[in-house]
Amino acid sequence: MGIAFPTPDEAVLARRTEILDGLSRLVAREALIVTEDERRAFETDGLTAYRQMPLAVVLPSTTAEVSAIMRFCHENGVKVVARGAGTSLAGGAIPQADAIVLGVAKMNRVLEVDFANRYARVEAGITNLGISQAVAHEGFFYAPDPSSQLACTIAGNIAMNSGGAHCLKYGVTTNNLLGVTLVMLDGTVASIGGDHLDSAGYDLLGLVTGSEGQLGIVTEATVRILRAAEGARPALFGFARVEDAGACTAAIIGAGIIPVALEYMDKPAIQICEAFAHAGYPLDVEAMLIVEVEGSDAEIDDMLRRIVAIAEPFHPTTIRVSQSEAESAAIWKGRKSAFGATGRVADYICMDGTIPTGQLPHVLKRIGEIASSYGLGVANVFHAGDGNLHPLVMFDTNKPGEMEKAEAVGEEILKLCVEVGGCLTGEHGVGIEKRDLMTYQFNAVDLAQQMRVRGVFDPLWLLNPAKVFPLDGRLVA
Ligand SMILES: Cc1cc2nc3c(=O)[nH]c(=O)nc-3n(C[C@H](O)[C@H](O)[C@H](O)COP(=O)(O)OP(=O)(O)OC[C@H]3O[C@@H](n4cnc5c(N)ncnc54)[C@H](O)[C@@H]3O)c2cc1C
């Protein structure tokens, strides 16, 4: 196991001074980062086990600057790794030694808000939460809510088609994106989509969403904003058996009820999160569901009554409906801090696969078996309603061979997801992490077709090149 980086292009490394000189003529001096100390902040992302120092980092402030940088890189054969906040868990923003990092974090303004037509136009480096904060005074919000929303950018969300706990009802990024400004490799600035749903022509916006920085650089985005519901209330359901929690999830979804969120945590995850967030989770259960519904008080009461009735045959040992805003906030704080809280007790890798919800009981059982066959622990915390698993495979970096074992567990879990009819990625993307596993999901013909599409945008394979497709993929294409 272990993820390989391609051998850097020596000719590009040898031209570093010349390349830096060229870039320095395109942006302000403080926007070009060249020293080793300063570049170090960009050598990895959320997949911290892997890192590489980039050639340089450039932080443009305008679309025109991005266009000039892209044109220069195109003309000079320099690879470009786009970066938002660097929170990717799939290694999507990890640089290569012969690439520059092009970060959009400085481009973080709100450009226009139209409440009547329910959209906001923003620069790509704004944080996910920043969009909701900019429209909250009128009772609006931007729906996709990754747990990293305080830091991650809309650019990264678009590139990874990110989701979050509340995406069960509102959809993920692709369902909430109306348009982008995309700077192509040769510096051309393209407008894709617009400020309303469903533009004419090919769905290029759908193609750009989830394209992991390989088709161009997103510099602006127009997103849907929604009016917040009258109220929302989460309820906790604790179960003595993991399988019952999985089956209860499948039953709720099967009954046609769409809560705004339906999250699953197993015992290790509950204990880790409770110790960190003091959320009031039941500690005597094997698994717990957080089910949130929204609407008027009467609608919330009615939906929760129906959900309790569906849950009862699965023998929940705890049913607790939040009684106050403070209690609701504590419940969500526990869930949303799961990754950080796990990081306090162990090294971990967070897998991200999707399965049909009917397969949850079987898959959860198998995940436990796979991890223990390698002598490792696993904490499961995930978006159960849409079958998006996040097993956190725990290990100790200081024990030789444990990280490789954790990666092997992760690989088996992702294979299992594909076997039961799911897929390799839910919301974190492929990056470098799952690049070499793509052959489990796609055959050579599928991969070649995808690479041809990519090649139309990036014939020189300069944009985030060592990601998404197996490393020798270009040969196949
Ligand atoms: C604690 C934690 C919790 C998380 N929870 C969730 C969650 O609930 N749901 C979820 O979906 N994800 C989650 N993530 C993963 C991560 O936050 C998302 O993938 C996020 O969208 C990445 O955004 P970013 O700004 O950090 O992008 P980066 O990590 O900087 O980059 C991600 C990808 O986007 C590309 N990219 C960046 N900017 C551009 C651009 N301007 N144009 C084109 N491509 C670009 C990069 O090349 C890379 O491929 C979590 C991560 C952490 C660390």
The ligand as a MOL file (V3000), in Angstrom:
LIG
                    3D

  0  0  0     0  0            999 V3000
M  V30 BEGIN CTAB
M  V30 COUNTS 53 58 0 0 0
M  V30 BEGIN ATOM
M  V30 1 C -12.9140 18.1220 9.9430 0
M  V30 2 C -13.3850 17.9510 8.5250 0
M  V30 3 C -14.7250 17.7000 8.2930 0
M  V30 4 C -15.1790 17.5330 6.9850 0
M  V30 5 N -16.5150 17.3070 6.7800 0
M  V30 6 C -16.9740 17.2070 5.5250 0
M  V30 7 C -18.3780 17.0100 5.2890 0
M  V30 8 O -19.1900 16.9460 6.2020 0
M  V30 9 N -18.7820 16.9100 4.0040 0
M  V30 10 C -17.9010 16.9940 2.9610 0
M  V30 11 O -18.3370 16.8790 1.8240 0
M  V30 12 N -16.5820 17.1720 3.1510 0
M  V30 13 C -16.1010 17.2860 4.4030 0
M  V30 14 N -14.7550 17.4790 4.6050 0
M  V30 15 C -13.8290 17.5170 3.4400 0
M  V30 16 C -13.5150 18.9340 2.8890 0
M  V30 17 O -13.7860 19.9200 3.8490 0
M  V30 18 C -14.2930 19.1970 1.6000 0
M  V30 19 O -13.8420 18.3380 0.5740 0
M  V30 20 C -14.2000 20.6630 1.1320 0
M  V30 21 O -15.0760 20.8870 0.0540 0
M  V30 22 C -12.8060 21.0760 0.6930 0
M  V30 23 O -12.8030 22.4820 0.5520 0
M  V30 24 P -11.4450 23.3040 0.6150 0
M  V30 25 O -11.7580 24.7290 0.3960 0
M  V30 26 O -10.7030 22.9850 1.8480 0
M  V30 27 O -10.7200 22.7110 -0.6710 0
M  V30 28 P -9.2480 22.1510 -0.8100 0
M  V30 29 O -9.0120 21.0660 0.1800 0
M  V30 30 O -8.2810 23.2620 -0.8290 0
M  V30 31 O -9.3300 21.5090 -2.2710 0
M  V30 32 C -10.2050 20.4590 -2.5360 0
M  V30 33 C -10.2270 20.1970 -4.0390 0
M  V30 34 O -10.7570 21.3290 -4.6970 0
M  V30 35 C -9.8740 21.7460 -5.7330 0
M  V30 36 N -10.0100 23.2030 -5.8080 0
M  V30 37 C -9.7980 24.0900 -4.8180 0
M  V30 38 N -10.0300 25.3300 -5.2460 0
M  V30 39 C -10.3980 25.2350 -6.5470 0
M  V30 40 C -10.7520 26.1820 -7.5370 0
M  V30 41 N -10.7920 27.4830 -7.2740 0
M  V30 42 N -11.0750 25.7290 -8.7680 0
M  V30 43 C -11.0420 24.4040 -9.0590 0
M  V30 44 N -10.7000 23.4700 -8.1560 0
M  V30 45 C -10.4000 23.8730 -6.9080 0
M  V30 46 C -8.5100 21.2960 -5.2600 0
M  V30 47 O -7.5970 21.1860 -6.3280 0
M  V30 48 C -8.8490 19.9620 -4.6360 0
M  V30 49 O -8.9410 18.9840 -5.6390 0
M  V30 50 C -14.2700 17.6250 5.8990 0
M  V30 51 C -12.9220 17.8900 6.1480 0
M  V30 52 C -12.4750 18.0480 7.4430 0
M  V30 53 C -11.0230 18.3250 7.6670 0
M  V30 END ATOM
M  V30 BEGIN BOND
M  V30 1 1 1 2
M  V30 2 1 2 3
M  V30 3 2 2 52
M  V30 4 2 3 4
M  V30 5 1 4 5
M  V30 6 1 4 50
M  V30 7 2 5 6
M  V30 8 1 6 7
M  V30 9 1 6 13
M  V30 10 2 7 8
M  V30 11 1 7 9
M  V30 12 1 9 10
M  V30 13 2 10 11
M  V30 14 1 10 12
M  V30 15 2 12 13
M  V30 16 1 13 14
M  V30 17 1 14 15
M  V30 18 1 14 50
M  V30 19 1 15 16
M  V30 20 1 16 17
M  V30 21 1 16 18
M  V30 22 1 18 19
M  V30 23 1 18 20
M  V30 24 1 20 21
M  V30 25 1 20 22
M  V30 26 1 22 23
M  V30 27 1 23 24
M  V30 28 2 24 25
M  V30 29 1 24 26
M  V30 30 1 24 27
M  V30 31 1 27 28
M  V30 32 2 28 29
M  V30 33 1 28 30
M  V30 34 1 28 31
M  V30 35 1 31 32
M  V30 36 1 32 33
M  V30 37 1 33 34
M  V30 38 1 33 48
M  V30 39 1 34 35
M  V30 40 1 35 36
M  V30 41 1 35 46
M  V30 42 1 36 37
M  V30 43 1 36 45
M  V30 44 2 37 38
M  V30 45 1 38 39
M  V30 46 1 39 40
M  V30 47 2 39 45
M  V30 48 1 40 41
M  V30 49 2 40 42
M  V30 50 1 42 43
M  V30 51 2 43 44
M  V30 52 1 44 45
M  V30 53 1 46 47
M  V30 54 1 46 48
M  V30 55 1 48 49
M  V30 56 2 50 51
M  V30 57 1 51 52
M  V30 58 1 52 53
M  V30 END BOND
M  V30 END CTAB
M  END
